[in-house]
Structures are given as C-alpha cells and as structure tokens.
C-alpha cells in the first residue's frame, strides 16, 4: 500500500490500470528447489492479475529445509530386478537407485 493513499483510492487506481488483486487464505507456502524447500508459515498471499498476467506476492517468515530426494525402493522391485537380471540384491538395489526406481531401465543396464 502506498503511504497517504486509502484502500478505496488504491482499488480505484488499480482498476483503472487493469489490475485486480485477490487475497488468498493460506496456512503455508512451500517452494521446492532440488533438494531444498523454502517454507513460509502463516503467509499473507495476494494474487495480482495485470492484463492477464498473474503474479503472486508472499509476505512472511521463511526458513529452508532439506528434503530427501532418494526414491523409495520396494522389496518387490528389488526381487524382480534380481530375478530378471540374475544379480545379487545389492546390485539390484543399486541399479534401481541409479535409475530413480525405473525397473525396466535397471534391468536393461544390468543385462547389457
């Protein structure tokens, strides 16, 4: 908000410029990036539409947290790769981890 401009005047000015603002009720905003998340608790979120282009404004206290990016490998998947590629459990699990859990690719890599 601009100093010295009341809310009603601001809404009129925004409407004249083709701007529309909507407040969004949010408990938390999470921005994911690689192996980290930026978490904003109890944020004030506004969606602003200017001539069809939407932008979001987020105000609040942010903190970063690490996330585990390793895929969860099931015992059944390991068993399938072991049987199909005729390899040890250790090799099957490593191949699945290397392929992000893709069974077909893990088997193909082990049988080439």
Secondary structure in CASP SS format (residue, H / E / C, confidence):
PFRMAT SS
TARGET T0000
AUTHOR 0000-0000-0000
METHOD secondary structure of the structure
MODEL  1
X C 1.00
X C 1.00
X C 1.00
X C 1.00
X C 1.00
X C 1.00
X H 1.00
X H 1.00
X H 1.00
X H 1.00
X H 1.00
X H 1.00
X H 1.00
X H 1.00
X H 1.00
X H 1.00
X C 1.00
X C 1.00
X E 1.00
X E 1.00
X E 1.00
X E 1.00
X E 1.00
X E 1.00
X C 1.00
X C 1.00
X C 1.00
X E 1.00
X E 1.00
X E 1.00
X E 1.00
X E 1.00
X E 1.00
X C 1.00
X C 1.00
X E 1.00
X E 1.00
X E 1.00
X E 1.00
X E 1.00
X E 1.00
X E 1.00
X E 1.00
X E 1.00
X E 1.00
X E 1.00
X E 1.00
X E 1.00
X E 1.00
X E 1.00
X C 1.00
X C 1.00
X E 1.00
X E 1.00
X E 1.00
X E 1.00
X E 1.00
X E 1.00
X E 1.00
X E 1.00
X E 1.00
X E 1.00
X E 1.00
X E 1.00
X E 1.00
X E 1.00
X C 1.00
X C 1.00
X C 1.00
X C 1.00
X C 1.00
X C 1.00
X C 1.00
X C 1.00
X H 1.00
X H 1.00
X H 1.00
X H 1.00
X H 1.00
X H 1.00
X H 1.00
X H 1.00
X H 1.00
X H 1.00
X H 1.00
X C 1.00
X C 1.00
X C 1.00
X H 1.00
X H 1.00
X H 1.00
X H 1.00
X H 1.00
X H 1.00
X H 1.00
X H 1.00
X H 1.00
X H 1.00
X C 1.00
X C 1.00
X C 1.00
X C 1.00
X H 1.00
X H 1.00
X H 1.00
X H 1.00
X H 1.00
X H 1.00
X H 1.00
X H 1.00
X H 1.00
X C 1.00
END
